[in-house]
Amino acid sequence: THIASLVVENLTIGSSEKPNGITLYDEGTGEPYCVKILNGSLISVAGACSVATTTPDSPEGDSGGQATTTPEADTEPPVITINGNNPANINIGTTYNDLGATVTDNVNGNLGLTTYLDGTLVTQITLNTASSTTYTIDYTATDQAGNSATSTRTVIVSDPNVVVVDTTDETADNTASSTPQATEETATSTPSTTENEATSTPSTEENISSSTPQT
């Protein structure tokens, strides 16, 4: 039924047992979107709103009835893939262009993405890169069954002129240079002892041999 104009004082869409939404069409693309309430927040999901219906079972003994099957509930959340680097590293003063993300779902197609910058809902991502800081960008999607998914990108703004000094090599050089010095001192002390022992032996033999003719 097509209604060109409708004015009401009170309008109820769905119920607590069977919540539903309103299908609106994008003025730019012409694509349908289902607008509904989830956890107290107004959200839009790509695609027309679906109406859950049930088919009563055929009475027992009714040979003309057909067996009905109940479809399994969709409990699988959408899959969000972030485009580009994550984390994304940019220099101070550089303009950041976000590459966004893509979303797929096992049941619903053309799901839209909702973007948050540091926890704030935004429609366009603009970053202040005047100083070193870190941003988080959350991409969220919800299918028609109410399953939600979130993927997060980290953007790091840093100063390319900051030099980090690594003291590891200097410490290793100091440790290595002290070892040969101790080894050299130990090695030079050994020949000195041997020389003293060697020179004392001939002196004793000479004294013995010279005393024999006097007897």
C-alpha positions as CSV (number, residue, x, y, z in Angstrom):
1,T,0.0,0.0,0.0
2,H,1.4,3.4,-1.0
3,I,0.5,6.4,1.2
4,A,1.6,9.7,-0.2
5,S,1.1,11.6,3.1
6,L,0.5,10.5,6.6
7,V,-0.1,12.6,9.7
8,V,-0.5,10.9,13.1
9,E,-0.2,12.0,16.7
10,N,1.3,8.7,17.9
11,L,3.1,6.1,15.9
12,T,4.6,2.8,17.1
13,I,7.0,0.8,15.0
14,G,7.5,-2.8,16.1
15,S,7.4,-4.0,19.7
16,S,9.7,-5.1,22.4
17,E,9.3,-8.7,21.3
18,K,9.9,-7.8,17.6
19,P,11.8,-4.6,17.4
20,N,12.0,-3.0,14.0
21,G,13.0,0.2,12.2
22,I,12.2,2.6,9.4
23,T,13.6,2.2,5.9
24,L,14.9,5.4,4.4
25,Y,16.5,6.0,1.1
26,D,19.7,7.9,0.6
27,E,19.1,11.0,-1.5
28,G,22.5,10.8,-3.1
29,T,22.8,7.1,-3.9
30,G,19.2,5.9,-3.7
31,E,20.3,3.0,-1.5
32,P,18.0,1.9,1.3
33,Y,19.0,2.2,5.0
34,C,17.2,0.8,8.0
35,V,17.1,3.4,10.8
36,K,16.5,1.9,14.3
37,I,17.4,2.2,18.0
38,L,20.2,0.0,19.5
39,N,21.2,0.3,23.2
40,G,19.5,3.7,23.3
41,S,21.3,5.1,20.3
42,L,20.0,5.9,16.8
43,I,21.8,3.8,14.2
44,S,21.5,3.2,10.5
45,V,22.2,-0.1,8.8
46,A,22.6,-0.5,5.0
47,G,19.6,-2.2,3.4
48,A,15.9,-2.2,4.0
49,C,14.5,-3.1,7.3
50,S,13.3,-6.7,7.4
51,V,10.1,-7.9,9.1
52,A,10.4,-11.1,11.1
53,T,7.5,-13.4,10.3
54,T,6.6,-16.8,11.5
55,T,4.6,-19.5,9.7
56,P,2.3,-21.5,11.9
57,D,2.8,-25.2,11.8
58,S,0.2,-27.2,9.9
59,P,-2.4,-28.9,12.1
60,E,-1.7,-32.5,12.9
61,G,-3.2,-34.8,10.3
62,D,-3.4,-32.1,7.6
63,S,-1.9,-33.9,4.7
64,G,-2.0,-30.7,2.6
65,G,0.3,-28.9,5.0
66,Q,4.1,-28.4,4.3
67,A,6.8,-28.9,6.9
68,T,8.4,-25.7,8.0
69,T,11.9,-25.1,9.2
70,T,13.0,-22.3,11.6
71,P,16.1,-20.5,10.3
72,E,19.1,-20.4,12.6
73,A,19.6,-17.1,14.4
74,D,22.4,-14.9,13.0
75,T,25.0,-14.5,15.8
76,E,28.1,-13.8,13.7
77,P,29.3,-10.2,13.8
78,P,30.5,-8.4,10.7
79,V,34.2,-8.5,9.7
80,I,36.0,-5.1,9.5
81,T,39.2,-4.8,7.5
82,I,41.3,-1.6,8.0
83,N,42.8,-0.1,4.9
84,G,46.4,1.1,5.0
85,N,49.0,1.0,7.8
86,N,48.0,0.2,11.4
87,P,49.6,1.7,13.4
88,A,50.0,4.7,11.0
89,N,53.2,6.8,11.7
90,I,53.3,10.4,10.5
91,N,55.6,13.3,11.1
92,I,54.6,16.5,12.9
93,G,53.0,19.0,10.5
94,T,52.0,16.3,8.0
95,T,48.4,16.2,6.7
96,Y,46.8,12.9,7.6
97,N,44.5,11.2,5.1
98,D,42.5,8.3,6.5
99,L,42.1,5.4,4.1
100,G,39.0,4.1,6.0
101,A,38.0,0.4,6.3
102,T,35.8,-2.2,4.6
103,V,33.1,-4.4,6.2
104,T,31.6,-7.7,5.2
105,D,28.9,-9.8,6.8
106,N,27.8,-13.5,6.5
107,V,24.2,-12.5,5.9
108,N,23.7,-8.8,5.2
109,G,25.4,-6.8,2.5
110,N,26.2,-3.1,2.1
111,L,26.6,-2.5,5.8
112,G,27.7,1.0,6.7
113,L,30.5,2.0,9.0
114,T,30.4,4.4,11.9
115,T,33.7,6.1,12.8
116,Y,34.9,7.4,16.2
117,L,37.9,9.6,16.9
118,D,39.2,9.1,20.4
119,G,35.8,7.9,21.4
120,T,33.9,10.8,19.7
121,L,31.5,10.1,16.8
122,V,32.7,11.9,13.7
123,T,31.7,12.0,10.0
124,Q,35.1,13.1,8.8
125,I,38.5,12.4,10.3
126,T,40.7,15.5,10.9
127,L,43.8,15.3,13.0
128,N,45.9,18.0,14.6
129,T,49.5,17.2,13.8
130,A,51.1,20.3,15.3
131,S,52.8,18.2,18.1
132,S,53.7,14.7,19.1
133,T,50.6,12.7,20.1
134,T,48.7,9.5,19.5
135,Y,45.1,9.1,18.2
136,T,42.8,6.1,18.0
137,I,40.2,5.7,15.2
138,D,37.4,3.1,15.8
139,Y,35.4,1.7,12.9
140,T,32.2,0.0,14.0
141,A,29.5,-1.9,12.1
142,T,26.2,-3.5,13.1
143,D,24.2,-6.1,11.0
144,Q,20.5,-6.4,10.9
145,A,20.6,-9.1,13.6
146,G,22.2,-6.6,16.0
147,N,25.7,-8.1,15.9
148,S,28.3,-5.4,16.2
149,A,32.1,-5.3,15.4
150,T,34.8,-2.8,16.0
151,S,38.3,-2.4,14.6
152,T,40.8,0.2,15.8
153,R,43.6,2.1,14.1
154,T,46.3,3.9,16.0
155,V,47.9,7.0,14.5
156,I,51.2,8.1,16.0
157,V,52.4,11.7,15.3
158,S,56.1,12.1,16.1
159,D,59.0,14.5,15.5
160,P,61.5,13.1,12.9
161,N,64.3,15.2,14.3
162,V,64.4,13.6,17.7
163,V,67.6,11.4,18.0
164,V,67.5,8.5,20.3
165,V,71.0,7.7,21.7
166,D,71.7,4.0,22.2
167,T,74.2,3.4,25.0
168,T,74.3,-0.3,24.6
169,D,77.5,-0.4,22.4
170,E,79.3,2.0,24.7
171,T,78.7,-0.2,27.7
172,A,79.9,-3.3,25.7
173,D,83.1,-1.5,24.7
174,N,84.0,-0.6,28.3
175,T,83.4,-4.1,29.5
176,A,85.5,-5.6,26.7
177,S,88.5,-3.2,27.1
178,S,88.9,-4.0,30.8
179,T,89.3,-7.8,30.3
180,P,92.6,-7.8,28.2
181,Q,94.3,-5.6,30.8
182,A,93.7,-8.1,33.6
183,T,94.9,-11.0,31.4
184,E,98.1,-9.1,30.5
185,E,99.1,-8.5,34.1
186,T,98.6,-12.1,35.0
187,A,100.6,-13.3,32.1
188,T,103.6,-11.0,32.8
189,S,103.9,-12.1,36.4
190,T,104.6,-15.8,35.6
191,P,108.0,-15.4,33.6
192,S,109.4,-13.3,36.5
193,T,109.0,-16.1,39.0
194,T,110.5,-18.7,36.6
195,E,113.6,-16.5,35.9
196,N,114.4,-16.1,39.6
197,E,114.2,-19.8,40.2
198,A,116.4,-20.6,37.2
199,T,119.2,-18.2,38.2
200,S,119.5,-19.4,41.7
201,T,120.3,-23.0,40.7
202,P,123.7,-22.4,39.0
203,S,124.9,-20.4,42.0
204,T,124.4,-23.4,44.3
205,E,126.2,-25.9,42.0
206,E,129.2,-23.6,41.7
207,N,129.7,-23.4,45.4
208,I,129.6,-27.2,45.8
209,S,132.1,-27.8,43.0
210,S,134.6,-25.3,44.2
211,S,134.7,-26.7,47.7
212,T,135.9,-30.2,46.7
213,P,139.6,-29.5,46.0
214,Q,140.1,-27.9,49.4
215,T,139.1,-31.2,51.1
